């Protein structure tokens, strides 16, 4: 009996330690929602034409913010493809009903790189409507301020970054009203996010799909499945099953027989 109790306590300790480790790691990268908060509109950025602009000058309608970096080997291009696809499917008019602002969180990115990305995605998805989809770069201090204000946390790994995948709806006054997660977006969710932004109605996302099972592989310079994290979750699950089926349940049966 003492051996079984010791085993149970050991397994529980392992579970708690594992959960704490994952919680600590999750603080480094992710989206921490700041619904209802206003972003700093006077921050300065540089557009693809080398013009210095502020968010106050740009945001005059419901706005979808997306954070990427232009040399990203993983999530950024699929995210922009997802934004582009939902732009094509949406009945709302880009540049009239809403706009998209894509901000690089890599201070090494230049307006020239922004122009290359903008031309690629605007031509592909927005029928050349460059006024409705804006690409911006800025310095490291400003990047920290805007990502901190929106709760978008990244982690540098060499010259690359580990980062979440999400877009953020902002009202014409700069209020954060909704977060949409993942790399694909439903037209109805996209439309509602824009409508809510226009009305300044913050709304918690029903589905919070963050690609937490992906990590950056510096050797291959790409993102891949985090096998350790997935394996750890599976082991924890089977440990719980073992405790219930082979230890706790037989103990209850013995008590009933007595």
C-alpha positions in Angstrom: 0.0 0.0 0.0 2.8 2.4 0.9 4.5 1.6 -2.4 1.3 2.4 -4.3 0.9 5.6 -2.4 4.5 6.6 -3.1 4.0 5.9 -6.8 0.8 8.0 -6.9 2.5 10.9 -5.2 5.5 10.6 -7.6 3.3 10.6 -10.6 1.2 13.6 -9.3 4.5 15.5 -8.7 5.6 14.8 -12.2 2.3 16.0 -13.6 2.4 19.2 -11.6 6.0 19.9 -12.5 5.2 19.3 -16.2 2.2 21.5 -16.1 4.2 24.3 -14.4 7.0 24.0 -17.0 4.5 24.3 -19.9 2.8 27.3 -18.2 6.2 29.0 -17.7 7.1 28.4 -21.4 3.7 29.7 -22.5 4.5 33.1 -21.0 7.3 33.6 -23.6 5.2 33.4 -26.7 1.5 33.9 -27.3 -1.4 36.3 -27.5 -2.6 37.8 -24.2 -5.8 39.6 -25.0 -6.2 43.3 -24.2 -9.8 43.6 -25.2 -11.2 47.1 -24.7 -7.8 48.7 -24.5 -6.6 51.4 -26.9 -3.4 51.0 -28.8 -0.9 53.9 -28.8 -1.9 55.7 -32.0 1.0 58.2 -32.0 3.6 55.5 -32.7 5.6 56.2 -35.8 6.1 53.7 -38.7 7.6 53.7 -42.2 5.5 52.5 -45.1 6.7 50.9 -48.3 7.2 54.4 -49.9 9.6 55.4 -47.1 7.0 57.8 -45.7 6.9 58.2 -41.9 3.3 57.8 -40.7 1.5 57.3 -37.4 -1.4 54.9 -36.6 -3.5 57.9 -35.9 -3.1 59.0 -39.5 -3.8 55.6 -40.9 -6.6 54.2 -38.7 -9.8 56.0 -39.8 -12.0 52.9 -40.2 -12.3 49.4 -38.7 -8.8 47.9 -39.1 -7.4 44.4 -39.0 -3.8 44.3 -37.6 -1.5 41.5 -38.5 2.0 41.0 -37.1 4.6 39.2 -39.3 8.2 39.4 -40.3 9.2 39.3 -43.9 11.8 36.5 -43.9 9.7 34.2 -41.8 10.2 30.5 -42.8 7.0 29.3 -41.2 3.7 30.9 -40.2 3.8 34.4 -41.6 3.2 33.7 -45.3 0.4 31.2 -44.5 -1.1 33.8 -42.2 -1.0 36.5 -44.9 -2.5 33.9 -47.4 -5.3 33.4 -44.8 -5.9 37.1 -44.6 -5.9 37.4 -48.4 -8.3 34.5 -48.8 -10.8 36.0 -46.4 -10.5 39.4 -48.1 -11.5 37.8 -51.4 -14.4 35.9 -49.8 -15.7 38.8 -47.7 -18.7 40.9 -49.0 -17.2 43.9 -47.2 -15.1 46.2 -49.4 -11.4 46.5 -48.6 -10.3 50.2 -48.3 -14.0 51.3 -47.9 -15.6 49.2 -45.1 -12.3 48.3 -43.4 -8.5 48.1 -44.0 -5.7 45.8 -43.1 -2.4 46.9 -41.6 0.5 44.4 -41.6 3.3 45.4 -39.2 6.7 43.7 -39.2 8.0 42.8 -35.7 11.5 42.5 -37.0 13.4 45.8 -36.8 15.8 44.5 -39.5 12.9 44.6 -42.1 13.1 47.5 -44.5 10.5 49.4 -46.5 11.9 47.6 -49.6 11.1 44.3 -48.1 7.7 45.6 -47.2 7.0 46.6 -50.8 7.9 43.2 -52.1 5.5 41.5 -49.7 2.8 44.1 -50.3 3.0 43.7 -54.1 2.9 40.0 -53.8 -0.2 39.7 -51.6 -2.1 42.8 -52.8 -1.8 41.7 -56.4 -2.8 38.1 -55.5 -5.7 38.8 -53.2 -6.7 42.5 -53.2 -6.8 43.3 -57.0 -4.0 45.8 -56.6 -5.9 47.7 -53.8 -2.7 48.9 -52.1 -4.5 51.7 -50.2 -6.6 49.1 -48.3 -3.7 46.8 -47.3 -0.8 48.7 -45.7 2.6 47.2 -44.9 4.7 48.9 -42.2 8.2 48.7 -40.6 9.7 50.4 -37.6 12.4 50.4 -35.0 12.7 47.9 -32.1 11.4 50.2 -29.4 8.2 50.9 -31.4 7.8 47.2 -32.2 7.9 46.5 -28.4 5.3 49.2 -27.7 2.8 48.0 -30.3 3.2 44.3 -29.6 3.0 44.9 -25.8 -0.1 47.0 -26.2 -1.8 44.3 -28.3 -0.5 41.4 -26.2 1.3 39.8 -29.1 4.4 38.1 -27.6 7.3 36.8 -29.8 10.6 35.3 -28.9 13.8 35.8 -31.0 15.7 32.7 -32.0 18.9 33.8 -33.7 17.7 35.9 -36.7 14.3 34.3 -36.6 11.3 34.4 -34.2 8.9 32.0 -32.5 5.5 33.7 -32.6 1.8 33.1 -32.4 -0.6 33.3 -35.3 -3.5 35.7 -35.0 -5.1 38.9 -36.3 -6.5 41.7 -34.3 -9.6 43.9 -35.0 -9.2 47.5 -34.0 -11.9 50.3 -34.0 -11.5 53.6 -35.8 -10.6 55.1 -32.4 -7.9 52.4 -31.8 -9.8 50.1 -29.4 -9.0 46.4 -29.5 -12.3 44.6 -30.1 -11.5 41.1 -31.1 -8.7 38.5 -31.8 -9.0 35.9 -34.5 -6.6 32.9 -34.2 -5.0 30.6 -36.6 -4.0 30.9 -40.3 -7.4 30.6 -41.9 -10.5 32.7 -41.0 -14.2 32.3 -41.7 -15.8 35.1 -43.6 -18.6 35.4 -41.0 -16.1 35.7 -38.2 -14.1 38.3 -40.2 -17.2 40.3 -41.0 -18.4 40.3 -37.4 -15.0 41.4 -36.2 -15.2 44.4 -38.5 -18.7 45.2 -37.6 -17.9 45.0 -33.8 -14.8 47.2 -34.4 -17.0 49.8 -36.1 -19.3 49.8 -33.1 -16.5 49.6 -30.5 -17.9 46.4 -29.1 -15.1 44.2 -27.7 -15.9 40.5 -28.1 -14.1 37.5 -26.6 -13.1 34.9 -29.3 -15.0 31.6 -29.0 -12.2 29.6 -30.4 -8.6 30.3 -29.4 -6.6 28.3 -31.8 -2.9 29.1 -31.3 -0.3 27.0 -33.1 1.4 26.0 -29.8 2.6 22.7 -31.1 5.0 24.3 -33.6 8.5 25.5 -32.7 11.4 26.9 -34.7 14.1 24.5 -35.8 17.3 26.6 -36.1 19.2 23.9 -37.9 16.7 23.5 -40.7 15.5 27.1 -40.4 11.9 26.2 -40.4 9.0 25.6 -38.0 7.9 22.1 -37.2 5.8 20.0 -34.8 7.0 20.1 -31.3 7.4 16.4 -30.8 8.5 16.8 -27.2 5.4 18.8 -26.2 3.0 16.4 -28.0 4.7 13.3 -26.5 4.6 14.9 -23.0 0.9 15.5 -23.3 0.3 11.9 -24.4 2.4 10.5 -21.5 0.5 12.7 -19.0 -2.8 11.4 -20.4 -1.8 7.7 -20.1 -0.4 8.3 -16.6 -3.8 9.6 -15.5 -5.4 6.6 -17.1 -3.0 4.3 -15.2 -3.7 5.9 -11.9 -7.4 5.6 -12.3 -7.6 2.1 -13.8 -4.8 0.3 -12.0 -4.5 2.0 -8.6 -7.5 3.9 -7.5 -10.2 1.7 -9.0 -8.9 -1.6 -7.5 -8.6 0.0 -4.1 -12.3 0.9 -4.2 -13.2 -2.6 -5.2 -11.3 -4.1 -2.2 -13.1 -1.8 0.1 -16.5 -2.9 -1.2 -15.5 -6.6 -0.9 -14.6 -6.1 2.8 
